[in-house]
Amino acid sequence: MQPRNMSMSGVVDLAAVKAAGEARQKAEQARADAARHGVAPAAGRLVFDVDEAGFEMEVLQRSAEVPVVIDFWADWCEPCKQLGPLLERLADEYAGRFVLAKVDVEANQLLFQQFGVQSIPAVFAVVAGQALPLFQGAAPEAQIRQVLDQLIAVAEQRFGIVGAPVAPGEGEEAAAPTVPSGPHDAALSAAHDALDAGDLGGAVRAYENVLTDDPANAEAKLGLAQARLLQRVQGVDPQAVRKAAADAPGDAAAQIAAADLDLVGGHVQDAFGRLIDTVKRTAGEDRDAARMRLLELFEVIGPDDPRVTAARTALSRALF
């Protein structure tokens, strides 16, 4: 079955905004249910095999509630025999903050090809329907733990997905909620609701209110950047914008408008490159406007994305 909304380069595309809001609502509902009943919600199986037929339900749908790590393996792969048990042990240790889906590449060639796997073992993750490459080969345990911790943080900060502790077995104590509700959860939920409803002005104001009280709130920064971008492109004529940019390469305003469309369309590097070229071509207020818009688009994608890191370096070279 064809995986949907996959972005192998790790982009947090704007089509995922609605899915992120829905995922956060599900996570909050799970926490609320757990609090009412005095138990932690069950995360289901922590480790499971998945094939092409079950991919949508077992991976894509589940990724709206918990990060799904995918281990591509085969019987003949010796490094797989080292990595697989380690990942299974970590899945058990992390107790529901992620789940592990195991894909036998010999029996699931279509998934192998769709993920663009070059060699095995290869490990990916899916969060809110978005696919992210994690690492390839039998990496050291310390490195794997670091990658998993980063994945869990991204899932929470960008999508509001925190997973759920495993339901306790016989003789085990109930697990504590993974992440307690913070003081800005209600305000962030209101902002997400406004964004999902298409009330972009309301979403902008709500995110700004959160940032007034908590300037370092990463989720609010991302949401505000996305809402402002969507607000800017709302109602524009894409063909007219792109023609204006093509006809006037030195027009900063035209290039800035086209860069917004590039990003909304998922062409992240095109958007960054367009604005960096504009910084090189222009001076004064036009140059500063292009630079500021580029920094805003960095917020949409996230500071840890390698394309943002590369574009920051290119921007520094353009400026100095």
Buried (B, 14 or more C-beta within 10 A) or exposed (E): BEBEBBBEBBBBBBBBBBBBBBBBBBBBEBBEEBEEEEBBBBBBBBBBBBBBEEBBEBBBEBBBBBBBBBBBBBEEBEBBBEBBEBBBEBBEEBBBBBBBBBBBBEEBEEBBEBBEBEEBBBBBBBBBBBBBBBBBEBBEEEEBBEBBEEBBEBBBBBBBBBBBBBBBEEEEEEBEBBEEEEEBBEBBBBBBBBBBEEBBEBBBBBBBBBBEEBEEBBBBBBBBBBBBBBEBBEEEEEEEBBEBBEEEEEBBBBBBBBBBBBBBBBBBBBBBBBBBBBBBBBEEEBBEBBBEBBBBBBBBBBEEBEBBEEBBEBBEEBEE
